[in-house]
Amino acid sequence: MKKLARRVTRIALRIFALGVTALATVWLVRGIDSRGMPDLQIWHTYNPSNEFRARDYPDGISFEDYQQLELRLAKELDEHVYATVDADGGEVLNRYNKQSMVYAGREGQAWNRSFEIDTADPRGGILLLHGASDSPYSMRALAELFAEHGLYVAAYRMPGHGTVPAGLQHARVEDWAAIARSGVKHVARKVGADKPVYIGGYSAGAAVAVDYTLDAVLDSSLIPVDRLFLYSPAIAVTPFARFGGWDEALASVSGFEKLGWISIETEYDPFKYNSFPKNGGYLSFAFSERVMNKLEIALNENPTALPAIISFQSLIDSTVRTGSVVHDLYQQLPANDSQLVLFDFNRAADIQHFVIDGRRELLAELNEDAPVDFSYTLVTNRSERTRYTEARTRRAGNIEVVREELPSEWPRGVYSLSHVAIPFPATDAWYGVVNKDGTPKPGTFSSVAPRGDQAILAIPLGRLMRLRYNPFFDYVETRTLEFCETCVSPNRGQSPFEKEL
């Protein structure tokens, strides 16, 4: 018996050793392959010392102190990053070249930093949190919308963002969570007692917003949130993101630094990193896991305290899993007036031969003749013979579908929305395609349509094809304001950010 036990133990150890060896070999091969990625630049390697770290502020940080920290951070980057770039080096599309057309530090609002829009006698307040690799700029249109309708708005920069991609490599879960807590506390102080406090989040910022909201449900010492506004919520991302930490361990070895990056690309976008460290993906995954774990506890302990949620999500989304927004979030919520808005892909007949309908089962499930506890809207073509759209809505507890014709239509050549399109109007200064008067605006990120052989492109063709604005943003505005219980008729004073970039 002892011999058999020893033999089984030896076999188990050999299998374990073989497994470890195989994993180490794959890991090493991936590390060697990563050395073929583009060279790392100063913005991929410099770790800003003035970045916010939660461990340095155990009691949180005030908005004013955070803005002062951001000013010191900007000065540090001027000295250690921007000063190293040859301004006359011909890099026309380099956000770290101060002579470049995509340099974000020109006159006007510093959109890579936190900002606020103060409102006289606000009806309430909202904290806005942007997504991974983004900056507060991505919340600009929504911030102006809420402020115009009577809310105080604070849009916080999440640590690691708006500076250099390397900053995201060093951000931690605790840093983002601490900013959410400080942000809610600040908004509540600004609007005063007995006025509602909302949170709006985009992509990973939506997951951080839900994370805080659940903390407040489970911890009565935290300020509760009255309503949640989510845009392209990163409720679930690829599970492979959890292994980013493994790659980072090898990336700390000299010669394998590039293994810590999912992509190393030209930084031509003034408000969003194109290069993306694996730690950014890990943080998004970590918050999605936190949300799932806390949601289960909150539903068991205090389900009636969960606030209503509205989400705007593209059916086609290569960044997050749309089905998870439905299954892991909305189907778990109690009947509390939560609403889900999905944007279908273009169902016009002349496009169908070029697309793969991989979401048929999800739509069939949502269209079943069984009532659910949340309202659901699908924005889609009125028919396959037209590019004009309609909203098909099923209210919570009902099976009847109410159709509302919308004035918007699919732009020619556009077959779907994307993860990054949802919060940007067609008139956006950087990502839009038209001016405020409706005239075409050539030369923007969304109007680039390269033709030729893809082998010569330094930028992935998929990035250039990705839609960067939402042709149905007016519907997002309408539904957002309907869901905002305290929003009032617009304050038609001049926007503090009226000047175009």
N, C-alpha and C positions, 0 to 999 in steps of 0.2 A: 504493500500500500504506500509506504514511504517512497519507494522507488518510482512508483507511478506519479506521486505528487511532485517529486523532484523533476521528473521528465516533463510533466505538464508545465511546471514553472519555467523550465529552460525554454520550452517551445514558446511560451507566452512572452518571455523576455526577448527571444529572437525576433518574434513578430513585432514587438514594440520597437526594438532597435531598427528593424527594417523600415518600419513606418516613420520613425524619426529621421532616419537617413534619407528616405525618399522626400520627406517634407523639406529637409535642409537642402537637398539637391535642387528641388524646384525653386525654393527661395533664392538660392545662390544664382541659379540660371536667370531668374527674373531680375536679380540685381545686376548681373552682367549685361542683360539686354537693355536695362534702363540707361546704361552708359551711352547708348546710341541716341538718346533724347537730345534736344537742343541744349546749348550751353546755359548754365545758370548765370543770371545777371545779378547785380547788386541788390535789386528789389526782390530777388528770390532767396537771398542769403542774409540780409541785414535784419536783425531782430530788434525792433524799437524798444528802448529802455523806459520810455515814458508811457507805454501802453497801460491800460487799466488791468490790474490783477486783483481779483476778489480777496485774496489773502492779505492784501495791504489795506483793505477797507472792510473790516469785519462787521461794521455797523452800516454798511452801504455808503453811498456818495451822493451828495446833493447835485442837482442839475448844474448849478453855477460852478461848483468845483470840478465837475466832469468836463465842462466846456473849457475851463482853465487848463485842465490836463491835456485836452485836445490841442490847445494852442501851443503848449510846450512840445507836444508830439509833432505838430506841424513844423515847428522851428528845428527840431531834431532831424526830421526828414530833409529839410532844406539843406542842412549842413552835411549830412552823411549820405544822402541819396541823390537829390537833385543836383547838388554841386559837383557830383562826379560825372554827370552826363554832359557830353560835349554838345552845347546848344547849337553849334554850327555844323554838327556832324551829319546833317541831312536826314535825320530821323523824323520825318514829317508826321508819322503816326506813332508817337511814343508819348504816353501820358507823363513820363518822367523827364521829358525834354520841355523846358519852359517856353521854348519857341515853337513848340508843336501846336497844331490846330486842335489837338485833343487834350492839351494841358488843362486841368480843371481849376487852376488857381487864378484865373483871370478875375476881373471886377465882378462884383455881384455876390450872391449867396454862395457860401462854401458848402456845396452839397455833399461833400465827403465827410462832413462833421454833423453832429447833432444839431437840430434846430427846433424852434418852437414858434407857434403862431398864437399870439395872445388875442383874446376876444373880450371886449367889454361886457361885463356881467354874463359870463358863459352859462349856458344851460346845463353843461356837463363837460367832461373832459375825456380825451382818448390818448392812449399811449400807442405809438406805431413802431413796429419792429420789422426791419428789413430781413432779407434772406442771406444765405451763405454766399460769399464772394461779392455781394452787392454793397450798397451804401445807402444812407438816408435818402439819396436822390430817388430811389425806386418808390418811395412813399410820397413823393411831392404832390402828384395829382390828387391822391386821396386826402392828404393833409389839407390842401386848399379846399377840397370839397367839404370836409367836416368843419373847417373854420368858417367857411362862407355860410354855413347853416347853423352857427351859434355855439360850436364847441371850442374849448381850449385844446390845442394840439401840441404834443411833444413827440418828436421823432428822434429816437436815440440811435446813435451809431453803436453797433455791436462790436465789442473788442475784437481786434484783428482785421477790421475792415476799414476801407477808405484810406488806406495808407500804402502798404506794400504787401504783395501776396505772402511774403514770409511771415507777416504778422498773423495771418490765419493759421499758419503752421504751428504757432505757439499758443493759440487761444485754448481755453479749457471750458468744460461744461460749467464749472462754478462761476466763471467770469460772465457768461451769458445770462445765467440764472440770476446773478447778483444785479445785473443791469435791469432786468425785468422788475425785480423787487424795488429797486431804487426809483425806476420810472413810474411805477404805479403810485408809490408814496408821493412822488413829486406832483403828479397830476392831481391826486386827491387833495393835496395841500393848496394847489393853485385854484381849484374850483370851489373849495370850501365844503363844509359838512352838508349832508343831505342832498348832494347832487351826484348823479350817476357817474361812474368811472367805467370806461370801456377800454378794450385792447383790440388793436388791429394788427394782424401779422401776415407777412408775405413769405411763402416758402418755408425755410427753416425758422424764420421769425414767427410763423404761425404755430409751429410746434413749441417754441419757447413760450408763446402767449398762452397756449393751452396748458403747458406745464405749470406756469404760475397760477393760472385759474384753478387748477386742481389742488395745488398746494393751499390756496386760500379756502377751498371747500373743506380741506382736511385739517386746517390750522386756523382757528378763530382769531388768532392774534394778527393775521394778515388782512389787508384791505380786500374785501370781496369785489369781484368784477360783475358788472350788471349785464353786459352783452359782449359777445365775441364776433369780430369781423375777420374772416380768414380768406386769403387770396392765394391760390395754388398751394394749399397747405401740405407741407412735407410730413404727413402723418406716418408714412412708411416709405423708406427708400430702399435701395438694393441691400440685402443682408450682407453682401460681400464687404460693405463699408466697415463692418465690425473688425475686419482683419487689417485695417489701416495701421494700427499700432504695431503690428508685427513688422511691416515694411519699414516703419519709422525706426525701429531698433537697428536694422541693418543700414538704414540711411545715415545713421550717426557714425558709421565707419567711413574713413576717408576713401574716396573713389566710388562710393555707392550712394552719394547724396541724392541723386536724381530719383532713387527708388521711393523717396518720400513724396513724390509728385504724381498725380493722375495725369496732368498735362502741363507742359511748359510751352507757352505761346507768346506771341507778340502782344504787348500791352497797349492796344490801340483804343481801348474803351476808357473814358475818363472816370466812370463811376462804377465800374464792375471789373473784377479781376478776370482775365482770360486764363491765366495759369491757375491751377487749382491743386493745393496740397492734399494729400490723403487725410490729413487730420481734419480738414473741412468736411469731408464726407463722413468721417467717424463721428464728428460732433452732431451732424444732422441725424445719423443713425441713433446716437445715444439719446437724443431728446425724443425721438419717436418711440424708443423703448421705454423711457421714463413715462411718457404720456400713456402708453398702453397699460403699464403696471399701476399707475396712479388712478387711471380711469376705472379699473376693476375695483379698486379699494373704495373709491368715492361712490360708485354705484351701489356698493354693499352697505356703506356706512351712512351716506347722506345724499341720496339721489335727487331730492327736491331742491338742493342747494346749487345744482349745476345750472349755470345761466344758459340762455338760448344762444345758439351759434348760427351764423350764416356763412356759407362757404361758396366761393366761385372757383370752379375747377374745369380745366379743359379735359374732355374725354380722352384726347390723345396727348400724352405727357410722358416724355422719355426720362424725366428726372424723378418723379414720384409715381407710386402705384395708385392709379385712380380708384381701382376696386377696393383698396384698403380704406380710402376716405369713406366709402359707403359702408363696408362691412365692419371695419374696426372702430369707426367713430360713430357715424350716424345711426346705424342699426343698434347701437348700444345705448343711445341717449333716451332719456324719458320723454314723455310728451310735454315739451316745454316751449313750443313755437320755434324750434330750430328749422332752418331752411337750407336746402342744397340747390345750387344752380350749376348745371353742367352745360358746357358748350360742345355740341356735336361737331364732327368734321363735316366738310362741305359735301352734301349729298346730291349735288347736281349730276345729272346723268353723264355728262361728258367727262367727269372726273373719276367715276367709279372704276374704270378699267385700270387706273393708275394707283389705287390705294388698296390696302389690306384691312378689311373690317375685323379687327381683333377684339372689338368690344361688344360684339353682338350679344353675347350671353349676359353681360352686365346690364345692358339696356333692357333686354327681355326680362330680367329679374326685377328691375325697377318699374317695369310696365305691367307686372302681374296684377291680376284683379284681386288684390289683397291690400287692405289699408295698412299704412305704416304711421309711425309716430312723428314723422317729420314731413315738411312740405318739400316737394321735389319739382324742379323746373328743368326742362331740356330746351335749349335754344338751338333750333335746327332749321333746315330749309322748309319752306311751306310745301314744296313738292319737289320732285327730281327735275321738274321742267323750269325751275327758277332758282336764282341765287338769293332772292329775298327770303327773309327769315321770319320765324314766329316763335313764340314762347309757349310751350306746352306744360301746364302746371297741374299737379295733383296736390291738393291741400292735405295736411295731416288728417288721418282718419277717414279720408274719402277715396273713392276709386275713380270718380269722374275726372276727366281731363279737360281743362279749360284752355282753349287756344286764343292767343293774342297775337295779332299780326304786328310785327315790328317794322319800323321804317328803314332799318339797316339791311345791308346785303353783303354777301361775300365779295371781297375785292377780286378782280380778275387775277388768276394765277395763284390764289391762296387756297389751299386745300384743307387747312386746319389751323387752330390756334396752337399755342405751345405753352410750356410751363412759364417761360419768361415774359409772355405777352400780356397776361391778365391785367396788371395794374397800370398799364401805359396807354393813354389815349393816342389816337392817330395824329393828334396835334403836338405830341411830345417834342420838345426842342431837339433831342438827340436821337430818339428811336422812332419818331413818327414820320409820316410821309406827306402831310399837308400842313399848311399854315392855318392860323386861326380863322382866316377868311375863306378857307376851303381850297385855296389854290395849291397846286402841287409843290412839294418842297424837295427838290432833287438833292442828291449828295449825302443823304443821311444813311445810318447803318441799315435801315430797313429797305432802302432803295437800291442797295448794291446787288447786282445780278450778273456775276462774272460769267463770261463765256470763253471756252478754250479747253485745254487739257488740264485736268485736276492735278497732274503730276508736278506742275510748276508752282502751285499755290503753297505759300508758307502758312496759311490759315486753313484749318479743316473746312472742307466744302460744306459739311453739315452745319457748321456755325453760321456761315453766310446765308444758308437757306432758312435758318430758324426765324420764324416771325417774331419781331420784337415789339409790336404794338397790338392793341386789341381793337379791331374794327367795331366791336360791340360794347365799347367802354361806356357809351351812354346808357346802356341797359344796366351795367354794373353800378353806375351812379344812381339810377332810379331805384334799384332794389336795395342798395346800401342805405339810402335815405329813408326808404319805407321801413327798413328794419331798425333804424335809429329812432327810438321812441321820443327823444327830446330834441331832435333836430328841428329847426324852424325855417321860415322863409329866408332866403339868402340875404346876407348882409352885403349889399352891393358896393361897399367901399372898395377902393383899389387894393388888389392883393399886394402884400409886402414883397412878393416874388414876381411881380408883373413883368419885369424886364426879362427879355429872352436871352438865352445863353449865346 
